[in-house]
Amino acid sequence: MKLQFTALAGALLIANVAHAHHSFAPHYDASKKVDITGVVTEFEQRNPHAYVHIRATDADGRVAEWRCESHGYTQLERNGLSPDMLKPGTELRITGSAHRRVANECFFDMVYYPDGRAVSVNGPRGAEQAAPPQIAQRDTMFGVWMLQPTNRPTSGPQFMTDFLTDAAKAAMDKYDPFTMDPTYRCEPVAIRRGWFAPGTPMAIKQDGNNIVIQHEWMDIKRVVHMNEAAAPANTAETTLGYSRGRMEGDTLVIETDHYKPGVLNQFVDIPGKPTTALLNTNQLRTVERITFDKAANRIKLALEQSDSGYYTRDFPLSEAEYAPSALEIKPFGCIPEQLK
């Protein structure tokens, strides 16, 4: 068995890592590709990211121990890579990108087996992609849904960094994304990250007079209190805030406040500046508009955000579409990450 390390162009970044739950770029270098052949010694079956340990031996007989990350095991299994396929003793080859700071660590995106099987962590593509199961026409927004893919970037300069208050700049200067990302502690991190978490289903349900929005990612579960004029007195501030809803025709309008200070969008890459994040104060306010499009059999989200404590203007509108899904929402069971 062998170990190879080659450098390729970084243009593959978005294609390879668009589904990562925390941003790829601060941790891994897409221009430094790894190609590892060896034997699995351990598979860390965990969410939000799983890890495979591989013992590889190069042509000169030198042994290297690798620990390589990918999506959480729930997403890997749905995409055709079950835990049994990564159990100790399995011979395989993986390809991916090298860690920027830690030797013998990587993010893997393809797995190859001696019998010729090749599995992408993002699931089958092109001609290999199985036809999706037929989903019955929905009559309402209630049910299980899956975010539809777009070319939405997961890293790169962010528009709102041009509209920071002095308080925001000071907070960002103190922020360490490699130790302070709340997802490492298995905290849900803002409603936007729940809505835009790829590869995991979400559901909208009726619960008495209220509506529940549930995301498999991070086990997020939000209660939308219908037809309330304001949050009750002494409502505590939380990461997901306090949500009040009303129907405007076919659109569910959700207003949320009582957020505690936190992280809106983890990892913002700005050339020449340290990696950081978009943060929020308890002045954050959001308005979600969820509309069921019967003709398209989709739900459509439009998300407005404002935070006068850290930003001098409102955020641009964030939009997404979700297709009906037959998937069952499973417990995410996040395990805190080992920080590097």
C-alpha positions as CSV (number, residue, x, y, z in Angstrom):
1,M,0.0,0.0,0.0
2,K,1.1,3.5,-0.7
3,L,0.9,7.1,0.3
4,Q,0.9,10.0,-2.2
5,F,0.7,13.7,-1.7
6,T,0.3,16.0,-4.7
7,A,-0.7,19.6,-5.3
8,L,-3.5,20.5,-7.6
9,A,-5.4,23.7,-8.5
10,G,-7.6,25.1,-5.9
11,A,-10.6,25.6,-8.2
12,L,-12.1,22.4,-6.9
13,L,-12.9,23.9,-3.6
14,I,-16.6,24.7,-4.0
15,A,-17.4,21.4,-5.8
16,N,-15.7,19.3,-3.2
17,V,-16.8,21.0,0.0
18,A,-20.0,22.8,-0.7
19,H,-21.8,20.6,1.8
20,A,-19.5,21.0,4.8
21,H,-21.2,22.2,8.0
22,H,-18.4,24.4,9.1
23,S,-16.4,26.2,6.5
24,F,-13.7,24.3,4.7
25,A,-11.2,26.9,3.8
26,P,-9.9,27.9,7.2
27,H,-8.9,24.3,8.0
28,Y,-8.1,22.7,4.7
29,D,-6.1,23.7,1.6
30,A,-7.8,22.7,-1.6
31,S,-4.6,23.3,-3.6
32,K,-2.9,20.6,-1.6
33,K,-4.5,17.3,-2.5
34,V,-3.9,14.1,-0.6
35,D,-4.2,10.6,-2.0
36,I,-4.0,7.9,0.7
37,T,-4.1,4.2,0.4
38,G,-4.2,2.1,3.6
39,V,-6.2,0.2,6.2
40,V,-8.8,1.7,8.5
41,T,-7.9,1.6,12.1
42,E,-10.9,3.5,13.5
43,F,-14.0,5.2,12.3
44,E,-15.4,8.0,14.6
45,Q,-19.1,7.7,13.9
46,R,-20.2,11.1,14.9
47,N,-22.1,14.3,13.9
48,P,-21.6,17.0,12.7
49,H,-18.4,15.6,11.2
50,A,-17.1,12.0,11.1
51,Y,-13.5,11.0,11.0
52,V,-11.7,8.0,9.6
53,H,-8.2,6.9,10.8
54,I,-6.0,5.2,8.3
55,R,-2.6,3.5,8.6
56,A,-0.8,4.0,5.3
57,T,2.6,2.6,4.3
58,D,4.6,4.3,1.5
59,A,6.9,2.6,-1.1
60,D,9.8,2.8,1.3
61,G,8.0,1.0,4.1
62,R,7.4,4.1,6.2
63,V,4.1,4.0,8.1
64,A,1.9,7.1,8.6
65,E,-1.2,7.4,10.7
66,W,-3.9,9.7,9.2
67,R,-7.0,11.2,10.7
68,C,-9.4,12.5,8.0
69,E,-12.7,14.4,8.3
70,S,-15.8,14.5,6.2
71,H,-19.5,15.0,6.7
72,G,-21.4,13.6,9.7
73,Y,-22.1,9.9,9.6
74,T,-25.8,10.5,9.1
75,Q,-25.2,12.4,5.9
76,L,-22.4,9.9,4.8
77,E,-24.8,7.0,5.2
78,R,-27.5,8.7,3.2
79,N,-25.0,9.3,0.5
80,G,-24.0,5.7,0.3
81,L,-21.1,5.4,2.7
82,S,-22.3,3.3,5.7
83,P,-20.3,2.8,8.9
84,D,-19.7,-0.8,7.9
85,M,-17.8,0.4,4.8
86,L,-15.4,2.3,7.1
87,K,-15.0,-0.3,9.9
88,P,-11.5,-1.2,11.2
89,G,-9.5,-3.5,8.9
90,T,-11.1,-2.2,5.7
91,E,-8.6,-1.6,2.9
92,L,-9.4,1.5,0.9
93,R,-8.0,4.6,-0.8
94,I,-9.3,8.1,-0.1
95,T,-8.7,11.4,-1.8
96,G,-9.2,14.9,-0.5
97,S,-7.4,18.0,0.8
98,A,-4.6,18.5,3.3
99,H,-5.1,20.3,6.7
100,R,-3.5,23.7,6.8
101,R,-2.0,23.4,10.3
102,V,-2.0,19.7,11.4
103,A,0.2,17.1,9.8
104,N,-1.4,13.9,8.6
105,E,-4.9,15.3,8.7
106,C,-7.2,15.9,5.8
107,F,-10.8,16.3,4.5
108,F,-11.8,13.4,2.3
109,D,-14.3,13.6,-0.5
110,M,-13.9,10.3,-2.4
111,V,-13.5,6.7,-1.1
112,Y,-12.2,3.9,-3.4
113,Y,-12.3,0.1,-2.7
114,P,-10.2,-2.7,-4.1
115,D,-13.3,-4.2,-5.8
116,G,-13.7,-1.1,-8.0
117,R,-16.3,0.7,-6.0
118,A,-16.0,4.5,-5.8
119,V,-18.1,6.5,-3.4
120,S,-18.4,10.3,-3.2
121,V,-19.2,11.7,0.3
122,N,-21.7,14.0,-1.5
123,G,-23.6,11.0,-3.0
124,P,-24.0,9.7,-6.6
125,R,-23.7,12.3,-9.4
126,G,-24.6,12.5,-13.0
127,A,-25.5,9.2,-14.7
128,E,-24.8,7.3,-11.5
129,Q,-27.4,9.3,-9.6
130,A,-30.5,7.2,-8.8
131,A,-33.9,8.7,-9.7
132,P,-35.4,10.3,-6.7
133,P,-38.4,8.6,-5.2
134,Q,-41.8,9.9,-6.3
135,I,-43.1,12.3,-3.7
136,A,-46.8,12.8,-3.5
137,Q,-48.1,16.3,-4.3
138,R,-48.2,18.3,-1.1
139,D,-51.3,20.4,-0.3
140,T,-49.7,22.5,2.5
141,M,-46.3,23.5,3.8
142,F,-46.5,20.9,6.5
143,G,-44.2,17.9,6.1
144,V,-40.5,17.0,5.6
145,W,-38.4,19.0,3.2
146,M,-34.9,19.2,1.8
147,L,-32.9,22.2,0.9
148,Q,-32.4,22.4,-2.9
149,P,-28.7,22.8,-4.0
150,T,-27.5,26.2,-5.3
151,N,-24.1,27.7,-6.1
152,R,-24.3,29.6,-2.8
153,P,-20.6,30.0,-1.6
154,T,-19.6,28.7,1.7
155,S,-16.7,31.1,2.2
156,G,-15.2,34.2,0.7
157,P,-15.7,38.0,1.3
158,Q,-19.0,38.8,2.9
159,F,-21.0,41.9,1.9
160,M,-21.9,42.8,5.5
161,T,-18.3,43.3,6.6
162,D,-18.4,46.7,4.9
163,F,-21.2,47.8,7.3
164,L,-19.8,47.0,10.7
165,T,-20.1,49.2,13.7
166,D,-17.0,49.9,15.9
167,A,-18.4,47.5,18.5
168,A,-18.7,44.8,15.9
169,K,-15.1,45.4,14.7
170,A,-13.9,45.1,18.3
171,A,-15.8,41.9,18.9
172,M,-14.5,40.4,15.7
173,D,-10.9,41.2,16.6
174,K,-11.3,39.1,19.8
175,Y,-13.1,36.2,18.0
176,D,-11.1,33.0,17.4
177,P,-13.0,30.9,14.9
178,F,-10.9,27.9,15.6
179,T,-12.0,27.6,19.2
180,M,-15.2,29.7,19.5
181,D,-17.4,28.3,16.7
182,P,-20.5,27.2,18.7
183,T,-21.0,24.2,16.4
184,Y,-17.8,22.7,18.0
185,R,-19.8,22.7,21.3
186,C,-22.9,21.3,19.5
187,E,-24.9,24.6,19.8
188,P,-27.2,25.3,16.9
189,V,-25.9,28.8,15.9
190,A,-28.6,31.0,14.6
191,I,-31.7,30.2,12.6
192,R,-30.0,31.0,9.3
193,R,-27.5,28.2,9.7
194,G,-30.4,25.8,10.5
195,W,-32.2,26.7,7.3
196,F,-29.1,26.5,5.1
197,A,-27.6,23.3,6.6
198,P,-27.2,21.1,3.5
199,G,-27.8,17.3,3.2
200,T,-30.1,17.1,6.2
201,P,-34.0,17.3,6.2
202,M,-36.2,19.7,8.0
203,A,-39.9,19.6,8.9
204,I,-42.8,22.0,9.5
205,K,-45.5,20.6,11.8
206,Q,-48.7,21.8,13.4
207,D,-48.7,21.6,17.2
208,G,-52.0,22.7,18.6
209,N,-52.3,26.4,17.9
210,N,-48.6,26.7,17.3
211,I,-46.2,25.6,14.5
212,V,-43.0,23.7,15.1
213,I,-40.0,24.0,12.8
214,Q,-37.5,21.1,13.2
215,H,-34.1,20.7,11.5
216,E,-32.2,17.4,11.8
217,W,-29.0,19.4,11.9
218,M,-28.0,20.1,15.5
219,D,-31.4,18.8,16.6
220,I,-32.9,22.3,16.2
221,K,-36.5,22.5,17.3
222,R,-38.3,25.9,17.3
223,V,-41.8,26.7,18.4
224,V,-43.5,29.4,16.5
225,H,-46.1,31.0,18.8
226,M,-49.0,31.9,16.5
227,N,-50.9,35.2,16.7
228,E,-49.0,36.6,19.7
229,A,-48.6,40.4,19.6
230,A,-45.3,40.3,21.6
231,A,-43.2,37.9,23.6
232,P,-44.3,37.4,27.2
233,A,-42.7,39.5,29.9
234,N,-39.3,38.3,31.2
235,T,-38.7,36.0,28.1
236,A,-35.1,34.8,28.3
237,E,-32.7,35.5,25.4
238,T,-31.6,32.3,23.6
239,T,-29.6,31.3,20.6
240,L,-32.7,30.8,18.5
241,G,-34.7,33.6,20.1
242,Y,-38.5,33.8,20.6
243,S,-40.6,33.3,17.5
244,R,-44.1,34.7,16.8
245,G,-46.0,33.8,13.7
246,R,-49.0,34.8,11.6
247,M,-50.5,33.8,8.3
248,E,-50.6,36.4,5.5
249,G,-52.6,34.6,2.8
250,D,-50.5,31.5,1.9
251,T,-47.4,32.8,3.6
252,L,-46.3,32.1,7.2
253,V,-44.6,35.2,8.6
254,I,-42.3,34.6,11.6
255,E,-40.9,37.5,13.6
256,T,-38.1,36.5,16.1
257,D,-36.4,38.6,18.7
258,H,-34.9,37.9,22.2
259,Y,-31.7,36.5,20.7
260,K,-28.6,36.2,22.9
261,P,-25.3,37.5,21.4
262,G,-23.8,34.8,19.1
263,V,-22.6,33.9,15.6
264,L,-24.7,34.4,12.5
265,N,-22.4,32.9,9.9
266,Q,-19.2,31.1,10.8
267,F,-16.0,31.8,8.9
268,V,-15.6,34.7,6.6
269,D,-12.5,34.7,4.4
270,I,-11.2,38.1,3.5
271,P,-7.9,38.3,1.6
272,G,-5.2,39.8,3.8
273,K,-7.3,39.6,7.0
274,P,-7.6,36.9,9.6
275,T,-10.5,34.4,9.3
276,T,-13.4,35.4,11.5
277,A,-17.2,35.3,11.5
278,L,-20.3,37.5,11.4
279,L,-21.5,38.0,14.9
280,N,-24.7,39.3,16.4
281,T,-25.9,41.2,19.5
282,N,-29.2,40.9,21.4
283,Q,-30.5,43.5,19.0
284,L,-30.8,40.9,16.2
285,R,-34.2,40.8,14.7
286,T,-35.3,38.3,12.0
287,V,-38.4,38.0,9.8
288,E,-39.0,34.7,7.9
289,R,-41.6,34.3,5.1
290,I,-42.4,30.8,4.2
291,T,-44.6,30.2,1.2
292,F,-46.0,26.9,-0.2
293,D,-45.8,26.9,-4.0
294,K,-48.3,24.2,-4.9
295,A,-47.5,24.3,-8.7
296,A,-43.8,23.7,-8.0
297,N,-44.4,21.4,-5.0
298,R,-41.9,23.5,-3.0
299,I,-41.7,25.7,-0.1
300,K,-39.8,29.0,-0.5
301,L,-38.0,30.9,2.3
302,A,-37.2,34.6,2.4
303,L,-35.2,35.6,5.5
304,E,-34.6,39.2,6.6
305,Q,-32.1,40.0,9.3
306,S,-31.2,43.3,11.1
307,D,-28.9,44.0,14.0
308,S,-28.4,47.7,14.8
309,G,-25.8,46.8,17.5
310,Y,-23.2,45.5,15.0
311,Y,-24.4,46.6,11.5
312,T,-25.2,50.0,10.0
313,R,-27.7,48.5,7.5
314,D,-30.0,45.5,7.2
315,F,-28.7,42.2,5.7
316,P,-29.5,41.4,2.1
317,L,-32.5,39.1,1.7
318,S,-31.6,35.4,2.0
319,E,-33.7,33.1,-0.1
320,A,-33.9,29.3,-0.6
321,E,-36.2,26.6,-1.9
322,Y,-37.0,23.2,-0.3
323,A,-38.4,20.1,-2.1
324,P,-40.6,17.5,-0.4
325,S,-38.7,14.6,1.1
326,A,-39.5,11.1,2.2
327,L,-36.6,11.0,4.6
328,E,-37.2,10.5,8.3
329,I,-35.7,13.1,10.6
330,K,-33.2,11.2,12.8
331,P,-31.6,12.3,16.1
332,F,-28.4,14.2,15.2
333,G,-26.7,13.4,18.4
334,C,-23.9,16.0,17.9
335,I,-20.6,15.2,19.6
336,P,-18.3,18.2,20.4
337,E,-15.3,18.5,18.1
338,Q,-11.7,18.1,19.0
339,L,-10.4,21.6,18.4
340,K,-7.2,22.0,16.5
